[in-house]
Each structure stands twice: as structure tokens, then as C-alpha cells.
Amino acid sequence: MSTVSSNRKIAGVFLMLLCLIVTQKLMAASFTVKKVKGRNALIEYTGPLIENGQTYKIARGEESSGNNHRGNFAILREISFSNLGTTISGVSAGRASRLSFILGYGWNHENIEYAPLLGLSTVDTGNGSNMTFTLGGIFDYNFQHNVPEIKSVLGMGTELTYAKTNAANGGDSPSTTGVFLGGFWKWFVFGTSTCLRMDLGYQYSKSSGISESTQTGFLGKGAFAVYF
């Protein structure tokens, strides 16, 4: 239990620090080109004061192109911890502790985004720990171009996963295939590069092992992504 609690605390501190770093980014100067004639241009400028007759250089980076800083992204698709008890016919059947996370690294092409996913979860029932490995991927279609000027992005996407459980003490080791299809909202509440993501859609999953089971229905989920 102490190890699981420690892992949960470390994950929480990491997320808090990441949020603080992103929100402390400085506001950069920017300008919009209104008209160009030869080597002269009329611009609309926001930022620190500038003076007539002075020469200013445009730095390479976020100031020069809004499309440079959402080309890649890291996504925290799931992180959860539970310690739940089971009761059968009024009799306690013990407790189970579960720690789970799914991470991904992907690419953003403004209207299309995709990323492979990798996950790990452990379940401890007191008689040994079962460990589940998850492989998968997500594919998104954005209704708006996902560039730094956009603060909110709506779209549709799909997620495919395959999970394999290695059971303790030689027990059943099932595999589970899952498909999720639905709509999403990416909200860049922490700045131009960090977003909260909310999904609502339809989930289908099938588990096979000693016995087979199928789960279907509507599902809502959230995620946390950082673009760079």
C-alpha cells in the first residue's frame, strides 16, 4: 500500500509542477501584417513600445510563427488510483488496490493528430499483484486548425487499445481489445501549449481468457496534453 500511495503522490506533484511551469510563460510581442508593397509593409502591433526610425529583429521561435509550437505533444490519457472493497451476499470478500496510467507521444498536423499509447496498471488483492500492459493509439480530426492562436478545439476521434494481463499465482491471464469513438473538446486553459481534453463517445471492449465478456455503452473520459 505504501508504495502505491507514494507513486500516487509523485504523479500528483509532477502534474502540479508542470501546470505551474506552463502558466509562468511570458507573453510575447506579436504583429499582424495588413498590407505589403515591395519592401514596405503595414502592420498591426501588440507588445512593448517601439520607436520611429529604430531597427528591430524578429527572433526565430514562437514570435515569428504561431505554427511552430504545436507540432508534437505528450498526452496523459489516464491516471487513476483506487482501493475498493467487495461484498458478496453481505460478506466481505476483501479489498483490491489498483494503480493505472496510460501515456502517449504524438504529432499534430493542425487538422489531424495521432499518437501511440503505452499503459501499465497493477491490481493487488492481497494474494499477489496482477499486472496489465496496454498498447494502443489515438487518431483525431480537428474541426479547427490546432495552432497557438486557437484556444479551444472541437473534433472527433477514435482510440484503439489492446491490453494483456499477467496474473499472479498462475491464474487466468485474459487479453482485452477496446475501441472508442466519439467527440472531444480541447481547452487550452493553461496557456497556448497546455490543454485539458474531454471526450464523450461509445466504447466497445471484448475480453477473452477462460471466459469471454463484452462491454458496450457510452463513456466520458478526460486527458491532459502538452504541445511543443
N, C-alpha and C positions, 0 to 999 in steps of 0.2 A: 504494500500500500504506500509506504513512504517513498519508494522510487517513482511510482505513478504520480503521486502528488507533487513531487519535485519536478518531474517533466512538465506537468501542467503549469506550474508557476513559471518555469523558464520560458515556455511558449508565450504566456501572458506578458511577461516583461519584454520579450522580443517584439511583440506586436505594438506595445505601448511606445517603446523607443523608436520603432520605425515610423509610427504616426507623428511623433514629435519632430523627428528629423525632417520629414516631408513638409510639415506645416511651417517650419522655420526658414523655408527657401525665400530669398529676396525677390521682390518684384522687379522685373527687368524693364528697361525702356523699350518702346515699340513704336513703329510708324507704319502708316498705310499709304501706298503710292496711289495718288489720284490721277495724275496725268504725266506722260513722258513725251518730250520733244527733243530729239537729238540727245545731247549730253545733259540736258536740264530736266528736272522733274519737280512736280508739285506734290508735296506730301502732307499728311495729317499726322502729327507727332504727339505722343504722350510720354512723359518722363521728366528727368531733371531739366533745368533751364539751359537753353543753348543760346549762343550769341551770333549776331551777323558777322560774316567775314571769317569765322573760325572754321577749321577743317576737323571733321570728326570721322574716325574709322569705325566701320561696322565689324564687330567681333564675330568670329565663327562660333556657332552654338545656337542656343535657344533664341537669341535676339534676331538672328539672321534668317531662321527658317523654322516655322512652327511645326513642320512635319518631321523634324529630326529626332524628336524625343518621345515618340510613342511607337518606335519600330519593333521593340521587344517588350516582353512583360513576364513577370513572375506572378503566379496565382496561388493563393492558399484556398483550395476548394473545400476543404473540410478540416476541422479540428474539433474533437469532442471528447468529453470525459464523463463517465457515469459509474455509479456504484449502487446498483439496484438489487432489491431482494425479490425472491419468488415465493409465492404461497400457492399450494395446491390443496384444495378441499379444506382450507383453514389451517393447514400445517405448513410451517416454513420449510422451504426446500433449499435454503442457503442464499448467499449473495454472490453477485458477479461484478467485477471491476473491469471496465473497458476503456482503453485509450486508443484513439484513432485519428489519423491525419492523412490528407491527400494533397500533394503539391504538384505544380506544373510549371513549365517554362515554354513560352510560345512566341509567335510572330504576328505582328499587326500590319496588315496591308490596307488600312483605313476602312474599307467596307467588309473585308474578310479577315478573320482571325482564327488561328488554330494552335493547339498546344498538346503535347503528350502529357499524360498524368502518371504519377507514381505514388502509391499509398501503402501504408503499413498500419495494422491495428493488432492489439493484443487483448485477449479476454482471459481473466483469471477467476476461476470458480472455486479456488481453494484446493483443487486436485491437480494442479498443473495449469500452464498457460497455453492457450491456443493462439497461434499467430497467423494472420491473414495478409497476403501480399496482393496488391491491386495494380493492374496495368490498364491504361485507357487513354482516351483523348477527347478533346472538345473541338467543335467547329462552330464558329459564329458568323452570322451575316448581320452587319450593322446597317440600320436604315439611314444613319448619318455617317459622314466620314469621321472616324475616330482620330482626331488631331487635337493638339493642345488648346485651340480656340474653343472647342466644344466642351461644355461642362456636363452634358447629360446625353447618353446614347441609348437608344432603343433598338431592339433587334430580335432575331430568332436564332436558336442554336440547337445543337444536339450533342450528347455526351455518350460515349461508349466505354464500358468497363468490363474487365474480366478479373475476378478475384479467386484466389486459391488458398484454402485453409489447411495448415499443417496442425493436426490435432495432437494434443498431448496424450501420452499413455496408449498410443496405438488406436485411438478412437476414429470415428468417421471423419474423413477429410474431404468435404464437399468443395465443388467449384461453382461459382455464380457468375452468370453473364447478365449484364444490365444495359438497357437502352433508355435514355431520357431525351424527350423532345419538347421544346416549349419556347416561351418568350422570356426576354431578360431586360433589365434596366441597369445600366452602368452610371453611377453618380459619382463625379469627381469632387467629393465633398472636402477632401484634404489637400486640394491643390490641382495643378494641371497634370500630374502624373500618377496620382494615387486614387483609387476608386473603391467604393463599395458596390457589390453586384448582387442583384436579387433576381431569382429565376422562379417561374411558375409554369408547370407543364405536366406531361404524362409520363409515368415511369412504368417500364416493364422489366422484370428480372426473373430469371429461372435458375434454381439451384439443383444440382444433381450430385448424388452420392449414394448412400444406402437407400435413401428415399428421395423422391423429386418433389419440388414445390415451385409454385409460380406466384408472383406478386404483381399486381397491376393497380393503377389508380393515379390520381392527381397528386402532385408533390410540389412543395415550395422549398427552396433552399437559398442559401446566401454564400458569398465568397468575398475575398479581399485581394485586390490586384495592384501591383506597382509596375508602371510603364517606364522605360528608359531608352 
